[in-house]
Amino acid sequence: MRVVGSTRSQAIDALKVVLEQRIALGELVSLDIKTIGVSTLAGKYEADPTLRAICEEAYQLREAERDT
């Protein structure tokens, strides 16, 4: 199933309509899927020097914006 909208909100609204139609016809089934989330990434790059450098630069930029 695929829907398209000019904006994210319009696409979500279109998806709701399609799902409601399929539910009414009994064409919707429940599937168990493996979830993929960011929680599995927690701490994975803790010692990565590149990430540390990126974070430090972001913090410095944020502080500079606050000072202006």
PDB file with SEQRES, HELIX, SHEET and CRYST1 records, atoms N, CA, C and O in Angstrom:
SEQRES   1 A   68  MET ARG VAL VAL GLY SER THR ARG SER GLN ALA ILE ASP          
SEQRES   2 A   68  ALA LEU LYS VAL VAL LEU GLU GLN ARG ILE ALA LEU GLY          
SEQRES   3 A   68  GLU LEU VAL SER LEU ASP ILE LYS THR ILE GLY VAL SER          
SEQRES   4 A   68  THR LEU ALA GLY LYS TYR GLU ALA ASP PRO THR LEU ARG          
SEQRES   5 A   68  ALA ILE CYS GLU GLU ALA TYR GLN LEU ARG GLU ALA GLU          
SEQRES   6 A   68  ARG ASP THR                                                  
HELIX    1 AA1 ARG A    8  LEU A   25  1                                  18    
HELIX    2 AA2 VAL A   38  LEU A   41  5                                   4    
HELIX    3 AA3 PRO A   49  ASP A   67  1                                  19    
CRYST1    1.000    1.000    1.000  90.00  90.00  90.00 P 1           1          
ATOM      1  N   MET A   1       0.846  -1.156   0.000  1.00  0.00           N  
ATOM      2  CA  MET A   1       0.000   0.000   0.000  1.00  0.00           C  
ATOM      3  C   MET A   1       0.898   1.228   0.000  1.00  0.00           C  
ATOM      4  O   MET A   1       1.895   1.284   0.721  1.00  0.00           O  
ATOM      5  N   ARG A   2       0.541   2.189  -0.800  1.00  0.00           N  
ATOM      6  CA  ARG A   2       1.303   3.428  -0.871  1.00  0.00           C  
ATOM      7  C   ARG A   2       0.348   4.587  -1.097  1.00  0.00           C  
ATOM      8  O   ARG A   2      -0.588   4.501  -1.892  1.00  0.00           O  
ATOM      9  N   VAL A   3       0.603   5.661  -0.387  1.00  0.00           N  
ATOM     10  CA  VAL A   3      -0.167   6.885  -0.577  1.00  0.00           C  
ATOM     11  C   VAL A   3       0.802   8.032  -0.784  1.00  0.00           C  
ATOM     12  O   VAL A   3       1.963   7.965  -0.381  1.00  0.00           O  
ATOM     13  N   VAL A   4       0.308   9.086  -1.417  1.00  0.00           N  
ATOM     14  CA  VAL A   4       1.140  10.249  -1.692  1.00  0.00           C  
ATOM     15  C   VAL A   4       0.365  11.493  -1.301  1.00  0.00           C  
ATOM     16  O   VAL A   4      -0.850  11.572  -1.481  1.00  0.00           O  
ATOM     17  N   GLY A   5       1.084  12.454  -0.767  1.00  0.00           N  
ATOM     18  CA  GLY A   5       0.473  13.725  -0.428  1.00  0.00           C  
ATOM     19  C   GLY A   5       1.475  14.840  -0.648  1.00  0.00           C  
ATOM     20  O   GLY A   5       2.682  14.601  -0.644  1.00  0.00           O  
ATOM     21  N   SER A   6       0.994  16.037  -0.837  1.00  0.00           N  
ATOM     22  CA  SER A   6       1.880  17.188  -1.044  1.00  0.00           C  
ATOM     23  C   SER A   6       2.691  17.498   0.211  1.00  0.00           C  
ATOM     24  O   SER A   6       3.805  18.015   0.136  1.00  0.00           O  
ATOM     25  N   THR A   7       2.108  17.171   1.364  1.00  0.00           N  
ATOM     26  CA  THR A   7       2.794  17.381   2.632  1.00  0.00           C  
ATOM     27  C   THR A   7       2.732  16.077   3.421  1.00  0.00           C  
ATOM     28  O   THR A   7       1.983  15.163   3.075  1.00  0.00           O  
ATOM     29  N   ARG A   8       3.521  16.004   4.474  1.00  0.00           N  
ATOM     30  CA  ARG A   8       3.501  14.823   5.335  1.00  0.00           C  
ATOM     31  C   ARG A   8       2.109  14.632   5.922  1.00  0.00           C  
ATOM     32  O   ARG A   8       1.594  13.515   5.973  1.00  0.00           O  
ATOM     33  N   SER A   9       1.511  15.724   6.361  1.00  0.00           N  
ATOM     34  CA  SER A   9       0.178  15.672   6.961  1.00  0.00           C  
ATOM     35  C   SER A   9      -0.857  15.132   5.970  1.00  0.00           C  
ATOM     36  O   SER A   9      -1.702  14.317   6.340  1.00  0.00           O  
ATOM     37  N   GLN A  10      -0.793  15.577   4.732  1.00  0.00           N  
ATOM     38  CA  GLN A  10      -1.733  15.100   3.714  1.00  0.00           C  
ATOM     39  C   GLN A  10      -1.520  13.619   3.422  1.00  0.00           C  
ATOM     40  O   GLN A  10      -2.482  12.879   3.215  1.00  0.00           O  
ATOM     41  N   ALA A  11      -0.268  13.188   3.406  1.00  0.00           N  
ATOM     42  CA  ALA A  11       0.016  11.768   3.161  1.00  0.00           C  
ATOM     43  C   ALA A  11      -0.517  10.912   4.305  1.00  0.00           C  
ATOM     44  O   ALA A  11      -1.071   9.839   4.065  1.00  0.00           O  
ATOM     45  N   ILE A  12      -0.357  11.372   5.544  1.00  0.00           N  
ATOM     46  CA  ILE A  12      -0.872  10.631   6.698  1.00  0.00           C  
ATOM     47  C   ILE A  12      -2.392  10.570   6.640  1.00  0.00           C  
ATOM     48  O   ILE A  12      -2.980   9.521   6.906  1.00  0.00           O  
ATOM     49  N   ASP A  13      -3.034  11.685   6.294  1.00  0.00           N  
ATOM     50  CA  ASP A  13      -4.496  11.690   6.169  1.00  0.00           C  
ATOM     51  C   ASP A  13      -4.956  10.717   5.093  1.00  0.00           C  
ATOM     52  O   ASP A  13      -5.946  10.010   5.281  1.00  0.00           O  
ATOM     53  N   ALA A  14      -4.251  10.675   3.971  1.00  0.00           N  
ATOM     54  CA  ALA A  14      -4.604   9.754   2.885  1.00  0.00           C  
ATOM     55  C   ALA A  14      -4.421   8.305   3.335  1.00  0.00           C  
ATOM     56  O   ALA A  14      -5.223   7.438   2.988  1.00  0.00           O  
ATOM     57  N   LEU A  15      -3.382   8.048   4.096  1.00  0.00           N  
ATOM     58  CA  LEU A  15      -3.143   6.702   4.606  1.00  0.00           C  
ATOM     59  C   LEU A  15      -4.258   6.279   5.552  1.00  0.00           C  
ATOM     60  O   LEU A  15      -4.710   5.135   5.513  1.00  0.00           O  
ATOM     61  N   LYS A  16      -4.696   7.194   6.394  1.00  0.00           N  
ATOM     62  CA  LYS A  16      -5.805   6.895   7.308  1.00  0.00           C  
ATOM     63  C   LYS A  16      -7.055   6.488   6.536  1.00  0.00           C  
ATOM     64  O   LYS A  16      -7.748   5.544   6.915  1.00  0.00           O  
ATOM     65  N   VAL A  17      -7.338   7.199   5.463  1.00  0.00           N  
ATOM     66  CA  VAL A  17      -8.528   6.893   4.656  1.00  0.00           C  
ATOM     67  C   VAL A  17      -8.423   5.484   4.069  1.00  0.00           C  
ATOM     68  O   VAL A  17      -9.377   4.708   4.123  1.00  0.00           O  
ATOM     69  N   VAL A  18      -7.257   5.165   3.510  1.00  0.00           N  
ATOM     70  CA  VAL A  18      -7.069   3.838   2.910  1.00  0.00           C  
ATOM     71  C   VAL A  18      -7.190   2.747   3.974  1.00  0.00           C  
ATOM     72  O   VAL A  18      -7.827   1.719   3.743  1.00  0.00           O  
ATOM     73  N   LEU A  19      -6.584   2.968   5.128  1.00  0.00           N  
ATOM     74  CA  LEU A  19      -6.662   1.968   6.196  1.00  0.00           C  
ATOM     75  C   LEU A  19      -8.094   1.787   6.685  1.00  0.00           C  
ATOM     76  O   LEU A  19      -8.532   0.660   6.918  1.00  0.00           O  
ATOM     77  N   GLU A  20      -8.823   2.884   6.841  1.00  0.00           N  
ATOM     78  CA  GLU A  20     -10.221   2.793   7.266  1.00  0.00           C  
ATOM     79  C   GLU A  20     -11.047   1.999   6.264  1.00  0.00           C  
ATOM     80  O   GLU A  20     -11.904   1.207   6.653  1.00  0.00           O  
ATOM     81  N   GLN A  21     -10.791   2.208   4.967  1.00  0.00           N  
ATOM     82  CA  GLN A  21     -11.508   1.462   3.925  1.00  0.00           C  
ATOM     83  C   GLN A  21     -11.184  -0.024   3.996  1.00  0.00           C  
ATOM     84  O   GLN A  21     -12.075  -0.865   3.872  1.00  0.00           O  
ATOM     85  N   ARG A  22      -9.923  -0.345   4.193  1.00  0.00           N  
ATOM     86  CA  ARG A  22      -9.524  -1.753   4.260  1.00  0.00           C  
ATOM     87  C   ARG A  22     -10.062  -2.425   5.510  1.00  0.00           C  
ATOM     88  O   ARG A  22     -10.449  -3.594   5.476  1.00  0.00           O  
ATOM     89  N   ILE A  23     -10.087  -1.688   6.615  1.00  0.00           N  
ATOM     90  CA  ILE A  23     -10.652  -2.248   7.844  1.00  0.00           C  
ATOM     91  C   ILE A  23     -12.133  -2.559   7.634  1.00  0.00           C  
ATOM     92  O   ILE A  23     -12.622  -3.612   8.044  1.00  0.00           O  
ATOM     93  N   ALA A  24     -12.841  -1.628   6.987  1.00  0.00           N  
ATOM     94  CA  ALA A  24     -14.277  -1.815   6.732  1.00  0.00           C  
ATOM     95  C   ALA A  24     -14.535  -3.041   5.867  1.00  0.00           C  
ATOM     96  O   ALA A  24     -15.571  -3.690   6.010  1.00  0.00           O  
ATOM     97  N   LEU A  25     -13.618  -3.362   4.982  1.00  0.00           N  
ATOM     98  CA  LEU A  25     -13.774  -4.518   4.096  1.00  0.00           C  
ATOM     99  C   LEU A  25     -13.165  -5.788   4.682  1.00  0.00           C  
ATOM    100  O   LEU A  25     -13.247  -6.861   4.083  1.00  0.00           O  
ATOM    101  N   GLY A  26     -12.563  -5.658   5.843  1.00  0.00           N  
ATOM    102  CA  GLY A  26     -11.935  -6.824   6.456  1.00  0.00           C  
ATOM    103  C   GLY A  26     -10.650  -7.229   5.768  1.00  0.00           C  
ATOM    104  O   GLY A  26     -10.254  -8.393   5.838  1.00  0.00           O  
ATOM    105  N   GLU A  27      -9.991  -6.297   5.106  1.00  0.00           N  
ATOM    106  CA  GLU A  27      -8.781  -6.609   4.347  1.00  0.00           C  
ATOM    107  C   GLU A  27      -7.487  -6.281   5.099  1.00  0.00           C  
ATOM    108  O   GLU A  27      -6.402  -6.344   4.521  1.00  0.00           O  
ATOM    109  N   LEU A  28      -7.596  -5.940   6.356  1.00  0.00           N  
ATOM    110  CA  LEU A  28      -6.418  -5.564   7.111  1.00  0.00           C  
ATOM    111  C   LEU A  28      -6.033  -6.706   8.035  1.00  0.00           C  
ATOM    112  O   LEU A  28      -6.881  -7.273   8.724  1.00  0.00           O  
ATOM    113  N   VAL A  29      -4.753  -7.039   8.045  1.00  0.00           N  
ATOM    114  CA  VAL A  29      -4.267  -8.099   8.926  1.00  0.00           C  
ATOM    115  C   VAL A  29      -3.190  -7.536   9.835  1.00  0.00           C  
ATOM    116  O   VAL A  29      -2.567  -6.521   9.522  1.00  0.00           O  
ATOM    117  N   SER A  30      -2.978  -8.186  10.940  1.00  0.00           N  
ATOM    118  CA  SER A  30      -1.950  -7.780  11.887  1.00  0.00           C  
ATOM    119  C   SER A  30      -0.697  -8.610  11.629  1.00  0.00           C  
ATOM    120  O   SER A  30      -0.772  -9.827  11.461  1.00  0.00           O  
ATOM    121  N   LEU A  31       0.451  -7.943  11.601  1.00  0.00           N  
ATOM    122  CA  LEU A  31       1.717  -8.633  11.384  1.00  0.00           C  
ATOM    123  C   LEU A  31       2.665  -8.326  12.527  1.00  0.00           C  
ATOM    124  O   LEU A  31       2.720  -7.193  13.006  1.00  0.00           O  
ATOM    125  N   ASP A  32       3.404  -9.320  12.964  1.00  0.00           N  
ATOM    126  CA  ASP A  32       4.464  -9.092  13.926  1.00  0.00           C  
ATOM    127  C   ASP A  32       5.742  -8.836  13.144  1.00  0.00           C  
ATOM    128  O   ASP A  32       6.153  -9.662  12.329  1.00  0.00           O  
ATOM    129  N   ILE A  33       6.367  -7.698  13.390  1.00  0.00           N  
ATOM    130  CA  ILE A  33       7.601  -7.370  12.693  1.00  0.00           C  
ATOM    131  C   ILE A  33       8.680  -7.043  13.707  1.00  0.00           C  
ATOM    132  O   ILE A  33       8.399  -6.614  14.826  1.00  0.00           O  
ATOM    133  N   LYS A  34       9.904  -7.252  13.298  1.00  0.00           N  
ATOM    134  CA  LYS A  34      11.029  -6.909  14.152  1.00  0.00           C  
ATOM    135  C   LYS A  34      11.155  -5.393  14.151  1.00  0.00           C  
ATOM    136  O   LYS A  34      11.240  -4.763  13.096  1.00  0.00           O  
ATOM    137  N   THR A  35      11.166  -4.822  15.336  1.00  0.00           N  
ATOM    138  CA  THR A  35      11.284  -3.371  15.419  1.00  0.00           C  
ATOM    139  C   THR A  35      12.744  -2.964  15.380  1.00  0.00           C  
ATOM    140  O   THR A  35      13.618  -3.627  15.938  1.00  0.00           O  
ATOM    141  N   ILE A  36      12.970  -1.879  14.718  1.00  0.00           N  
ATOM    142  CA  ILE A  36      14.309  -1.318  14.628  1.00  0.00           C  
ATOM    143  C   ILE A  36      14.222   0.087  15.197  1.00  0.00           C  
ATOM    144  O   ILE A  36      13.481   0.928  14.687  1.00  0.00           O  
ATOM    145  N   GLY A  37      14.964   0.334  16.230  1.00  0.00           N  
ATOM    146  CA  GLY A  37      14.908   1.637  16.858  1.00  0.00           C  
ATOM    147  C   GLY A  37      16.289   2.129  17.224  1.00  0.00           C  
ATOM    148  O   GLY A  37      17.276   1.404  17.102  1.00  0.00           O  
ATOM    149  N   VAL A  38      16.344   3.335  17.662  1.00  0.00           N  
ATOM    150  CA  VAL A  38      17.622   3.925  18.023  1.00  0.00           C  
ATOM    151  C   VAL A  38      18.106   3.452  19.384  1.00  0.00           C  
ATOM    152  O   VAL A  38      19.272   3.654  19.723  1.00  0.00           O  
ATOM    153  N   SER A  39      17.237   2.825  20.173  1.00  0.00           N  
ATOM    154  CA  SER A  39      17.655   2.395  21.504  1.00  0.00           C  
ATOM    155  C   SER A  39      18.781   1.371  21.435  1.00  0.00           C  
ATOM    156  O   SER A  39      19.577   1.269  22.368  1.00  0.00           O  
ATOM    157  N   THR A  40      18.858   0.618  20.354  1.00  0.00           N  
ATOM    158  CA  THR A  40      19.943  -0.358  20.209  1.00  0.00           C  
ATOM    159  C   THR A  40      21.275   0.321  19.931  1.00  0.00           C  
ATOM    160  O   THR A  40      22.328  -0.309  20.040  1.00  0.00           O  
ATOM    161  N   LEU A  41      21.239   1.600  19.573  1.00  0.00           N  
ATOM    162  CA  LEU A  41      22.469   2.336  19.288  1.00  0.00           C  
ATOM    163  C   LEU A  41      23.049   3.019  20.516  1.00  0.00           C  
ATOM    164  O   LEU A  41      24.169   3.528  20.470  1.00  0.00           O  
ATOM    165  N   ALA A  42      22.302   3.037  21.614  1.00  0.00           N  
ATOM    166  CA  ALA A  42      22.749   3.735  22.817  1.00  0.00           C  
ATOM    167  C   ALA A  42      24.112   3.205  23.260  1.00  0.00           C  
ATOM    168  O   ALA A  42      24.273   2.016  23.536  1.00  0.00           O  
ATOM    169  N   GLY A  43      25.081   4.105  23.321  1.00  0.00           N  
ATOM    170  CA  GLY A  43      26.417   3.754  23.769  1.00  0.00           C  
ATOM    171  C   GLY A  43      27.294   3.075  22.734  1.00  0.00           C  
ATOM    172  O   GLY A  43      28.479   2.857  22.985  1.00  0.00           O  
ATOM    173  N   LYS A  44      26.748   2.739  21.587  1.00  0.00           N  
ATOM    174  CA  LYS A  44      27.508   2.000  20.571  1.00  0.00           C  
ATOM    175  C   LYS A  44      28.734   2.778  20.102  1.00  0.00           C  
ATOM    176  O   LYS A  44      29.781   2.181  19.849  1.00  0.00           O  
ATOM    177  N   TYR A  45      28.624   4.087  19.985  1.00  0.00           N  
ATOM    178  CA  TYR A  45      29.722   4.908  19.474  1.00  0.00           C  
ATOM    179  C   TYR A  45      30.337   5.780  20.570  1.00  0.00           C  
ATOM    180  O   TYR A  45      30.931   6.820  20.286  1.00  0.00           O  
ATOM    181  N   GLU A  46      30.190   5.352  21.810  1.00  0.00           N  
ATOM    182  CA  GLU A  46      30.645   6.140  22.951  1.00  0.00           C  
ATOM    183  C   GLU A  46      32.122   6.519  22.866  1.00  0.00           C  
ATOM    184  O   GLU A  46      32.494   7.636  23.228  1.00  0.00           O  
ATOM    185  N   ALA A  47      32.959   5.612  22.397  1.00  0.00           N  
ATOM    186  CA  ALA A  47      34.401   5.871  22.353  1.00  0.00           C  
ATOM    187  C   ALA A  47      34.881   6.318  20.969  1.00  0.00           C  
ATOM    188  O   ALA A  47      36.086   6.414  20.738  1.00  0.00           O  
ATOM    189  N   ASP A  48      33.971   6.588  20.063  1.00  0.00           N  
ATOM    190  CA  ASP A  48      34.338   6.972  18.696  1.00  0.00           C  
ATOM    191  C   ASP A  48      34.864   8.409  18.691  1.00  0.00           C  
ATOM    192  O   ASP A  48      34.110   9.332  18.997  1.00  0.00           O  
ATOM    193  N   PRO A  49      36.140   8.621  18.351  1.00  0.00           N  
ATOM    194  CA  PRO A  49      36.702   9.975  18.379  1.00  0.00           C  
ATOM    195  C   PRO A  49      36.062  10.908  17.357  1.00  0.00           C  
ATOM    196  O   PRO A  49      35.980  12.113  17.592  1.00  0.00           O  
ATOM    197  N   THR A  50      35.612  10.374  16.239  1.00  0.00           N  
ATOM    198  CA  THR A  50      34.963  11.206  15.229  1.00  0.00           C  
ATOM    199  C   THR A  50      33.656  11.763  15.771  1.00  0.00           C  
ATOM    200  O   THR A  50      33.355  12.943  15.592  1.00  0.00           O  
ATOM    201  N   LEU A  51      32.889  10.920  16.428  1.00  0.00           N  
ATOM    202  CA  LEU A  51      31.626  11.378  17.010  1.00  0.00           C  
ATOM    203  C   LEU A  51      31.881  12.429  18.083  1.00  0.00           C  
ATOM    204  O   LEU A  51      31.155  13.420  18.167  1.00  0.00           O  
ATOM    205  N   ARG A  52      32.897  12.222  18.895  1.00  0.00           N  
ATOM    206  CA  ARG A  52      33.248  13.208  19.920  1.00  0.00           C  
ATOM    207  C   ARG A  52      33.544  14.558  19.281  1.00  0.00           C  
ATOM    208  O   ARG A  52      33.085  15.589  19.772  1.00  0.00           O  
ATOM    209  N   ALA A  53      34.311  14.559  18.186  1.00  0.00           N  
ATOM    210  CA  ALA A  53      34.659  15.812  17.509  1.00  0.00           C  
ATOM    211  C   ALA A  53      33.408  16.491  16.949  1.00  0.00           C  
ATOM    212  O   ALA A  53      33.260  17.709  17.054  1.00  0.00           O  
ATOM    213  N   ILE A  54      32.520  15.713  16.362  1.00  0.00           N  
ATOM    214  CA  ILE A  54      31.278  16.258  15.807  1.00  0.00           C  
ATOM    215  C   ILE A  54      30.434  16.870  16.934  1.00  0.00           C  
ATOM    216  O   ILE A  54      29.884  17.961  16.782  1.00  0.00           O  
ATOM    217  N   CYS A  55      30.340  16.170  18.049  1.00  0.00           N  
ATOM    218  CA  CYS A  55      29.565  16.682  19.186  1.00  0.00           C  
ATOM    219  C   CYS A  55      30.159  17.974  19.720  1.00  0.00           C  
ATOM    220  O   CYS A  55      29.434  18.933  19.986  1.00  0.00           O  
ATOM    221  N   GLU A  56      31.461  18.000  19.876  1.00  0.00           N  
ATOM    222  CA  GLU A  56      32.108  19.206  20.387  1.00  0.00           C  
ATOM    223  C   GLU A  56      31.858  20.406  19.470  1.00  0.00           C  
ATOM    224  O   GLU A  56      31.593  21.511  19.942  1.00  0.00           O  
ATOM    225  N   GLU A  57      31.944  20.179  18.163  1.00  0.00           N  
ATOM    226  CA  GLU A  57      31.692  21.271  17.217  1.00  0.00           C  
ATOM    227  C   GLU A  57      30.238  21.743  17.321  1.00  0.00           C  
ATOM    228  O   GLU A  57      29.966  22.943  17.288  1.00  0.00           O  
ATOM    229  N   ALA A  58      29.321  20.802  17.446  1.00  0.00           N  
ATOM    230  CA  ALA A  58      27.907  21.163  17.570  1.00  0.00           C  
ATOM    231  C   ALA A  58      27.666  21.960  18.847  1.00  0.00           C  
ATOM    232  O   ALA A  58      26.919  22.938  18.837  1.00  0.00           O  
ATOM    233  N   TYR A  59      28.297  21.546  19.951  1.00  0.00           N  
ATOM    234  CA  TYR A  59      28.148  22.268  21.212  1.00  0.00           C  
ATOM    235  C   TYR A  59      28.700  23.692  21.099  1.00  0.00           C  
ATOM    236  O   TYR A  59      28.093  24.642  21.593  1.00  0.00           O  
ATOM    237  N   GLN A  60      29.848  23.829  20.449  1.00  0.00           N  
ATOM    238  CA  GLN A  60      30.452  25.150  20.281  1.00  0.00           C  
ATOM    239  C   GLN A  60      29.566  26.058  19.433  1.00  0.00           C  
ATOM    240  O   GLN A  60      29.395  27.235  19.753  1.00  0.00           O  
ATOM    241  N   LEU A  61      29.005  25.520  18.360  1.00  0.00           N  
ATOM    242  CA  LEU A  61      28.096  26.291  17.505  1.00  0.00           C  
ATOM    243  C   LEU A  61      26.854  26.721  18.278  1.00  0.00           C  
ATOM    244  O   LEU A  61      26.385  27.852  18.146  1.00  0.00           O  
ATOM    245  N   ARG A  62      26.329  25.801  19.085  1.00  0.00           N  
ATOM    246  CA  ARG A  62      25.143  26.118  19.872  1.00  0.00           C  
ATOM    247  C   ARG A  62      25.446  27.239  20.870  1.00  0.00           C  
ATOM    248  O   ARG A  62      24.651  28.166  21.028  1.00  0.00           O  
ATOM    249  N   GLU A  63      26.573  27.152  21.527  1.00  0.00           N  
ATOM    250  CA  GLU A  63      26.952  28.183  22.491  1.00  0.00           C  
ATOM    251  C   GLU A  63      27.166  29.529  21.801  1.00  0.00           C  
ATOM    252  O   GLU A  63      26.780  30.569  22.335  1.00  0.00           O  
ATOM    253  N   ALA A  64      27.778  29.513  20.618  1.00  0.00           N  
ATOM    254  CA  ALA A  64      28.003  30.755  19.884  1.00  0.00           C  
ATOM    255  C   ALA A  64      26.669  31.401  19.498  1.00  0.00           C  
ATOM    256  O   ALA A  64      26.534  32.623  19.560  1.00  0.00           O  
ATOM    257  N   GLU A  65      25.685  30.588  19.102  1.00  0.00           N  
ATOM    258  CA  GLU A  65      24.372  31.114  18.746  1.00  0.00           C  
ATOM    259  C   GLU A  65      23.661  31.700  19.972  1.00  0.00           C  
ATOM    260  O   GLU A  65      22.949  32.697  19.859  1.00  0.00           O  
ATOM    261  N   ARG A  66      23.852  31.093  21.116  1.00  0.00           N  
ATOM    262  CA  ARG A  66      23.224  31.595  22.349  1.00  0.00           C  
ATOM    263  C   ARG A  66      23.820  32.936  22.761  1.00  0.00           C  
ATOM    264  O   ARG A  66      23.127  33.790  23.314  1.00  0.00           O  
ATOM    265  N   ASP A  67      25.117  33.115  22.487  1.00  0.00           N  
ATOM    266  CA  ASP A  67      25.794  34.331  22.889  1.00  0.00           C  
ATOM    267  C   ASP A  67      25.436  35.533  22.004  1.00  0.00           C  
ATOM    268  O   ASP A  67      25.696  36.674  22.386  1.00  0.00           O  
ATOM    269  N   THR A  68      24.848  35.294  20.838  1.00  0.00           N  
ATOM    270  CA  THR A  68      24.524  36.406  19.941  1.00  0.00           C  
ATOM    271  C   THR A  68      23.139  36.938  20.183  1.00  0.00           C  
ATOM    272  O   THR A  68      22.712  37.876  19.511  1.00  0.00           O  
TER     273      THR A  68                                                      
END                                                                             
